Amino acid sequence: MAGKSARKEEKKVLVLLGSPRKKGNSAILADRIAKGAKAAGAKVETIFLHGLKIAPCNSCYACQKERSRGCAIKDAMQDLYPKLLAADAWVIASPVYWFTMSAQTKLFMDRCFALLAYGQDAFAGKRIAIAMSYGDADPFASGCVNALRTFQDAFRYTGAKIVGMVYGSAFGAGEIRANESLMKAAGELGKKLACPSP
Ligand SMILES: Cc1cc2nc3c(=O)[nH]c(=O)nc-3n(C[C@H](O)[C@H](O)[C@H](O)COP(=O)(O)O)c2cc1C
């Protein structure tokens, strides 16, 4: 019986990788968050956004109409919407490209506008972790802070909760691993993300 109740508590975490580098710095941070979440009993699924055909929002507003059936664009987001809705938590990982999040991540974020069509509470109670990396030494000069502020505004607007954000400087793929305190913080964030507490 203990097993059954443990399964009931299992949190679903969806990891969304916004870099074209599958083994890049933001993906490494996201993976460490995922490991922390798994250690805390969560089930994790990872989506490589760059590998999917996701069109930009075309501003048709079909998703915002009364009794809307959701987004009118029939592409990979249609498979992603149910996963996004079912997940208790999302991990959004992105490199800084031109002083903000990557285009892959921004496309995904824009298309999340349609999630509101699946119910006012599509975002309510959703737990969010952000992982970012940038080449500059400084989070402000790099543009990372621009992206973090965008996530803060977007998730405040939608009613989701940002549980934590991990971000650090690294240029070549994998260099982020040398930042041990950041890697540790990512693991801790994963554990926190999978916990039911606020
Ligand atoms: C097209 C492009 C634009 C970039 N723009 C910035 C930038 O504006 N600021 C910055 O600090 N680093 C910039 N970088 C460096 C990346 O943010 C950095 O290498 C990051 O660690 C890559 O993460 P990833 O390995 O997850 O892809 C850019 C890299 C590329 C390829």
The ligand as a Gaussian input file, in Angstrom:
#p B3LYP/6-31G(d) Opt

LIG

0 1
 C       23.678000      33.322000     -31.727000
 C       24.320000      33.480000     -30.377000
 C       24.074000      34.636000     -29.659000
 C       24.639000      34.800000     -28.390000
 N       24.372000      35.958000     -27.715000
 C       24.874000      36.125000     -26.462000
 C       24.560000      37.310000     -25.720000
 O       23.819000      38.198000     -26.162000
 N       25.099000      37.441000     -24.486000
 C       25.934000      36.485000     -23.944000
 O       26.409000      36.670000     -22.813000
 N       26.227000      35.349000     -24.623000
 C       25.717000      35.131000     -25.865000
 N       25.988000      33.970000     -26.548000
 C       26.772000      32.900000     -25.883000
 C       25.882000      31.802000     -25.269000
 O       24.852000      32.380000     -24.473000
 C       26.694000      30.870000     -24.374000
 O       27.674000      30.201000     -25.154000
 C       25.823000      29.838000     -23.675000
 O       26.525000      29.201000     -22.632000
 C       25.304000      28.777000     -24.637000
 O       24.444000      27.914000     -23.950000
 P       24.135000      26.451000     -24.535000
 O       25.410000      25.666000     -24.440000
 O       23.064000      25.913000     -23.655000
 O       23.673000      26.612000     -25.937000
 C       25.458000      33.771000     -27.826000
 C       25.704000      32.623000     -28.575000
 C       25.149000      32.460000     -29.835000
 C       25.418000      31.199000     -30.613000

